[in-house]
Amino acid sequence: MFGRKRFSFNDIPDLTGKVAIVTGANSGIGYVTARELARKNAHVIVCSRSIERGQTAVNKIKTETNNEEVEVLQLDLVDWKGTKDAADSFVARKLPVNNAGIMATSYELNEHGIEKQFATNHVGHFVFTKTLLPVIEASAPSRIVNIASGFHKRAPNGINFDDINLEKESVWARYGTVATNIAHGFIAENGVLAKIAFNLIGIFAMNEDDGALTQLYVATSPEIEKENYRAKYFVPFAKLETPKPFATNQETASRLWKWTEEFLNEKLGIF
């Protein structure tokens, strides 16, 4: 289904001196990603909604990798003010790997009236990553990797800005739209990201170690710089693929970026 593996944990280069921020890292592929980055000597920040579960993951990673430079950061991407505060606390951090998400949950709005999948998968990561952009630029070369789902191909027409919460759609239609467009808003209008690889990865129907391989390839492989990959979509295992046309539509990306900034400014007075 996914083809042969062209990348393994052993192919990850030494990451001494690099800082990796991994959201959703207390379990699943986020945990595996954090563990393998730590194994290759990165300073790893494990982001988790629960400080207790995050610390448990940190302790386990330290034991498995003998790397003591692993720490926890409490981060709830639905809480945008808290997300910005968390991002503001960082100085000279590199390699954010955004991997938190809510999939196929019941329909629920956050305190600002935004459906929680969209609030986490797009808006929360927008706040976190945009706040870190000056630091990311200053610490170049850096990479930002966002994780998406192959279910973006089930979204019929991309983003419906007249019904941003997709109240009339099925949960799978909502998730497909969110997964598709989460990355492209960060690319459209910000030239500072010209040197940042922003890649979407589909990761379904495989074990956690295999599920983490593609994002680890994108985050660490020298091939990304060698081939000058920018704003690309990779699928397992480390294979370049073309997403649906609406996922790379620059007009939609610009509109989403503008909508997100205006919404956050209205609700929280940021951006």
WOSULNOR-V571086 format. One record per run of one state. SS is the DSSP state (H for helix, E for strand, C for the rest). FROM is the first residue (numbers start at 1). LEN is the number of residues. If there is no record, write none. Layout:
ss/from/len
SS/FROM/LEN
SS/FROM/LEN
This chain:
ss/from/len
C/1/8
H/9/3
C/12/7
E/19/4
C/23/5
H/28/12
C/40/3
E/43/6
C/49/2
H/51/15
C/66/4
E/70/5
C/75/5
H/80/9
C/89/7
E/96/3
C/99/10
E/109/1
C/110/5
E/115/1
H/116/23
C/139/5
E/144/3
C/147/3
H/150/5
C/155/6
H/161/3
C/164/7
H/171/11
C/182/2
H/184/3
C/187/4
H/191/5
C/196/2
E/198/5
C/203/5
H/208/13
C/221/2
H/223/4
C/227/6
E/233/3
C/236/3
E/239/3
C/242/3
H/245/4
C/249/1
H/250/19
C/269/3
